[in-house]
Amino acid sequence: MKYNFDEHVERRGTYSMKWDGGPLMKEFGMDLEFNDKTIPIFTADMDFACPQPVIDALHKVVDQRIFGYTSEKCLPEYNNAVIRWFRDKHGWQIEPEQILYVDGTVEGLRICVQAFSKPGDGVLITRPVYGPFTSAVEGAGRKVVNSDLLEENGYYTMDFEDIAQKAKDPNVTMFTLCSPHNPTGRVWKKEELQKLAQICLENDVILVSDEVHCDLIRQENKHYPVAAVADPKNIVMLTAINKTFNTAGLKCSNAVIADPDLRAKYKKAAGMKMPTPFTVAALVAAYNEGDEWLDQVNEYITGNIDWVLGFMKEHMPKVKCRRPEGTYVLWMDFRDYGLSAQQIHDKIYKNANVILEGGSMFDPDKGDGFERVCLSSPRPLIQEAFQRIAKEFEGL
């Protein structure tokens, strides 16, 4: 089946955080004006229709007409679909008992913080990084221990010397990895993952790896699940169909934990987690029948990325941005314009009426002057957004 990702699917009036999110943003203290001309390309979901097999599976759930208590453990299809996907796509062999349903990756992070640390402990993160890596730690009364990523010409790497030094602190009990990395778009090499895993293992630090972007990869790159290339006994993997198949609202994520003792601690902290019947149906259909859609959406997203990078090179050459190896996000550095973060914000958010996500959300200390954009929308919408933005920076 050939999918049309240029199709505009109207999302206003559907309780969409992305398109109807003005009141919600104000609750969070952000002065953003949403109107019918606003182009929001800040939220990490897609404006593409889901794969047809997923839609068909959800219709079957509706047609059954009963939406009672549901467990993914009642039948083998759920675990089998997860196992098949990661075996065939990523060369990672998972056992059924290792799969634990969780209603969202951020919730999975919160559970891990509760399970594998105690109040006052340190949790290592690498900024810039997805904001909930910070909030999940601080919200639980733990201490963020940051190791800045090293950057050269927009290419980010982990500072293993600094990580190793900080991991030696007995109060540091957990490391959260974003793989592929949000917002820089790095797809970590096998050797990088093995080196990080060895540091954590040697220092009794639990490695929690958020791999929800693992299927959104440029063709020339390869994603390695860290538990597939390193000793998994101190590793917790967080996976999901949410980013891959645009089903974030169905809250379908899984923690995969090989070690029985770690798994028991996680289960105790998590309590009972029950998916909806829609969640189970979506995952089984996506992982069993979503390959064709994913191939096409990856090709389309790559086209979006290449168009934006070419456009910025011609019309906004002061913006520094490296082509991401994975994800659908761009991490854009506006600092060469010599403007404050507020001035950049006003030009983009207020004047151009395009909503991005400011860099301080990913690095409160060094993020000013950066903006993250999600290029998971129809290309005509992306093109209009960047034409508006470029107009605001003409002559600067």
CORKA-V401749 format. One record per pair of residues at least 24 apart in sequence whose ideal C-beta (glycine too) atoms are under 6 Angstrom apart, sorted by the first residue. I is the first residue (numbers start at 1). J is the second residue. D is the distance in Angstrom with one decimal. If there is no record, write none. Layout:
i: {I | I}
j: {J | J}
d: {D | D}
This chain:
i: {3 | 3 | 5 | 5 | 6 | 8 | 9 | 17 | 18 | 37 | 38 | 39 | 39 | 40 | 41 | 41 | 41 | 41 | 42 | 42 | 42 | 44 | 45 | 46 | 46 | 47 | 50 | 51 | 51 | 51 | 53 | 53 | 54 | 54 | 54 | 57 | 57 | 58 | 58 | 61 | 61 | 61 | 67 | 70 | 70 | 72 | 72 | 72 | 77 | 78 | 78 | 81 | 81 | 81 | 85 | 90 | 92 | 92 | 94 | 98 | 98 | 98 | 99 | 99 | 100 | 101 | 101 | 101 | 102 | 102 | 102 | 103 | 104 | 104 | 105 | 105 | 105 | 105 | 105 | 106 | 108 | 108 | 108 | 109 | 110 | 111 | 111 | 112 | 112 | 113 | 113 | 113 | 114 | 115 | 115 | 115 | 116 | 116 | 117 | 117 | 117 | 121 | 121 | 122 | 122 | 123 | 124 | 124 | 124 | 125 | 127 | 128 | 128 | 128 | 128 | 129 | 130 | 130 | 131 | 133 | 145 | 154 | 154 | 155 | 156 | 156 | 160 | 163 | 164 | 167 | 167 | 167 | 168 | 174 | 175 | 175 | 175 | 176 | 177 | 178 | 179 | 179 | 180 | 180 | 180 | 182 | 182 | 183 | 183 | 183 | 183 | 184 | 185 | 185 | 185 | 185 | 186 | 187 | 187 | 187 | 187 | 190 | 190 | 193 | 193 | 193 | 194 | 194 | 197 | 197 | 201 | 206 | 207 | 207 | 208 | 209 | 210 | 211 | 212 | 212 | 213 | 213 | 213 | 215 | 215 | 216 | 216 | 216 | 217 | 218 | 218 | 221 | 232 | 233 | 241 | 241 | 245 | 245 | 247 | 250 | 250 | 250 | 252 | 252 | 301 | 304 | 304 | 304 | 305 | 308 | 311 | 315 | 316 | 316 | 328 | 328 | 328 | 329 | 329 | 330 | 331 | 332 | 333 | 334 | 335 | 337 | 341 | 341 | 347 | 348 | 351 | 352 | 352 | 352 | 354 | 354 | 354}
j: {293 | 296 | 48 | 300 | 378 | 378 | 49 | 43 | 43 | 353 | 353 | 354 | 385 | 355 | 373 | 374 | 377 | 385 | 355 | 356 | 357 | 374 | 248 | 246 | 376 | 377 | 246 | 245 | 290 | 293 | 285 | 289 | 282 | 285 | 286 | 281 | 285 | 278 | 281 | 277 | 278 | 281 | 277 | 275 | 277 | 101 | 275 | 280 | 284 | 280 | 284 | 284 | 287 | 288 | 287 | 225 | 225 | 228 | 256 | 256 | 257 | 258 | 254 | 256 | 255 | 254 | 273 | 275 | 253 | 255 | 273 | 251 | 251 | 253 | 210 | 212 | 238 | 240 | 253 | 132 | 238 | 253 | 255 | 136 | 136 | 269 | 270 | 208 | 236 | 137 | 140 | 142 | 269 | 265 | 266 | 269 | 174 | 206 | 142 | 173 | 174 | 171 | 173 | 171 | 172 | 174 | 166 | 172 | 175 | 176 | 363 | 183 | 362 | 363 | 367 | 178 | 178 | 182 | 361 | 176 | 172 | 320 | 322 | 322 | 184 | 186 | 195 | 199 | 199 | 199 | 203 | 205 | 203 | 206 | 200 | 205 | 207 | 208 | 209 | 210 | 209 | 211 | 213 | 326 | 327 | 327 | 329 | 329 | 331 | 362 | 372 | 331 | 324 | 325 | 326 | 327 | 325 | 221 | 223 | 325 | 326 | 224 | 229 | 224 | 226 | 229 | 229 | 230 | 226 | 230 | 234 | 234 | 234 | 235 | 236 | 237 | 238 | 239 | 240 | 243 | 243 | 326 | 327 | 244 | 294 | 326 | 327 | 328 | 326 | 302 | 325 | 325 | 258 | 259 | 283 | 286 | 286 | 290 | 282 | 278 | 279 | 282 | 279 | 283 | 328 | 375 | 379 | 382 | 375 | 386 | 386 | 390 | 390 | 393 | 374 | 375 | 376 | 372 | 374 | 373 | 372 | 371 | 370 | 369 | 369 | 396 | 368 | 369 | 392 | 389 | 392 | 388 | 389 | 392 | 385 | 388 | 389}
d: {6.0 | 5.2 | 5.1 | 4.4 | 5.0 | 5.9 | 5.7 | 5.9 | 4.1 | 5.4 | 5.3 | 4.8 | 4.5 | 4.2 | 5.4 | 5.5 | 5.8 | 5.7 | 4.9 | 5.2 | 4.3 | 5.4 | 4.9 | 4.0 | 4.0 | 4.1 | 5.3 | 6.0 | 4.7 | 3.7 | 4.5 | 3.7 | 5.2 | 4.8 | 5.3 | 4.2 | 3.7 | 5.7 | 6.0 | 5.0 | 5.5 | 5.0 | 5.7 | 5.8 | 4.6 | 5.1 | 5.6 | 5.4 | 5.1 | 5.7 | 6.0 | 4.8 | 3.9 | 5.2 | 4.2 | 5.4 | 4.4 | 3.9 | 5.7 | 5.2 | 5.8 | 5.5 | 5.3 | 5.7 | 4.5 | 5.9 | 5.3 | 5.5 | 5.0 | 5.4 | 5.6 | 4.1 | 5.0 | 5.5 | 5.8 | 5.2 | 5.0 | 5.5 | 4.8 | 4.6 | 4.6 | 5.8 | 5.2 | 4.3 | 4.9 | 5.1 | 4.7 | 4.7 | 5.7 | 5.9 | 4.7 | 6.0 | 4.4 | 4.7 | 4.9 | 3.7 | 5.1 | 4.3 | 5.4 | 4.6 | 5.2 | 5.6 | 4.8 | 5.1 | 4.1 | 4.6 | 5.9 | 5.8 | 4.3 | 5.4 | 4.3 | 6.0 | 3.9 | 3.9 | 5.8 | 5.4 | 5.7 | 4.6 | 4.8 | 5.2 | 5.7 | 5.6 | 3.3 | 5.9 | 4.4 | 5.4 | 5.7 | 5.9 | 4.9 | 5.4 | 4.2 | 5.2 | 5.8 | 4.7 | 5.4 | 5.3 | 5.2 | 5.0 | 4.4 | 5.3 | 5.4 | 5.3 | 4.6 | 3.5 | 5.3 | 5.8 | 6.0 | 5.2 | 4.4 | 5.3 | 4.4 | 5.1 | 2.3 | 5.7 | 6.0 | 5.1 | 5.9 | 4.6 | 5.7 | 4.0 | 4.2 | 4.9 | 5.2 | 5.8 | 4.6 | 5.6 | 5.7 | 5.3 | 5.8 | 3.4 | 5.5 | 5.5 | 6.0 | 4.9 | 4.6 | 5.4 | 4.8 | 5.7 | 4.5 | 4.8 | 5.3 | 5.9 | 4.5 | 4.2 | 6.0 | 5.8 | 5.5 | 5.8 | 4.4 | 5.9 | 5.7 | 4.5 | 4.0 | 4.6 | 5.3 | 4.7 | 4.4 | 5.6 | 5.3 | 5.7 | 5.0 | 5.2 | 4.6 | 5.0 | 4.8 | 4.2 | 5.7 | 5.5 | 5.7 | 6.0 | 5.5 | 4.2 | 5.3 | 5.7 | 5.8 | 5.1 | 4.4 | 5.5 | 5.5 | 5.0 | 5.8 | 4.9 | 5.6 | 5.4 | 3.8 | 5.4 | 3.9 | 5.8 | 4.0 | 5.6 | 5.1 | 3.9 | 5.0 | 5.1 | 4.7 | 5.7 | 5.8}
